[in-house]
Amino acid sequence: MSDLKIITNNQPRELLMFCELTREEQKDFDYVTDEDEHYTPRFVRYKGNVHDTNEFMRAHDGLHGWDGYSSDSYVSVTLVGFCDDNERVVMGWYMQ
């Protein structure tokens, strides 16, 4: 994994609550049902998509300091790094 070329602008992004998403975006997360879940910051917009940070797999040692990952396809992965006491995230991407 040492030859990974991770693409990121290192720009911290605010986490969004479910209630802050558009109705169209909310349709992709129909599993969010509990009232408390509607007001918990955990969503982020990245590369034209909305991601639920609760759906990222926890990254163990070996992902160059990133906290989690989500497979986009067989060869590409979206990365998440939490910052500012888990109130914001930095997003990244790489292709194998």
Residue pairs with C-beta under 8 A, 6 or more apart in sequence:
1 62
1 63
1 64
4 64
4 94
5 94
5 95
6 64
6 66
6 79
6 92
6 93
6 94
7 92
7 93
7 94
8 79
8 90
8 91
8 92
8 93
10 90
11 90
12 83
12 84
12 88
12 89
12 90
13 44
13 45
13 46
13 88
13 89
13 90
13 91
14 41
14 44
14 87
14 88
15 41
15 42
15 43
15 44
15 53
15 86
15 87
15 88
15 89
16 41
16 42
16 43
16 44
16 45
16 50
17 38
17 39
17 40
17 41
17 42
17 43
18 26
18 29
18 32
18 37
18 38
18 39
18 40
18 42
18 43
19 38
19 39
20 43
21 29
21 43
21 50
25 50
26 32
28 50
29 43
29 50
29 52
32 38
41 87
42 52
42 53
42 54
43 50
43 51
43 52
43 53
44 50
44 51
44 53
44 80
44 89
44 91
45 51
46 78
46 91
47 78
47 91
47 93
51 70
51 78
51 80
51 91
53 68
53 80
53 82
53 89
55 70
56 67
56 68
56 69
56 70
56 78
56 80
57 68
57 69
57 70
58 67
58 68
59 66
59 67
59 68
59 69
59 79
63 69
63 79
65 81
66 79
66 80
66 81
66 92
67 80
67 81
67 82
68 79
68 80
69 77
69 78
69 79
69 80
70 77
70 78
70 80
71 77
72 78
72 93
75 95
75 96
76 93
76 94
76 95
76 96
77 93
77 94
77 95
77 96
78 91
78 92
78 93
79 91
79 92
79 93
79 94
80 89
80 90
80 91
80 92
81 89
81 90
81 91
81 92
82 88
82 89
83 89
83 90
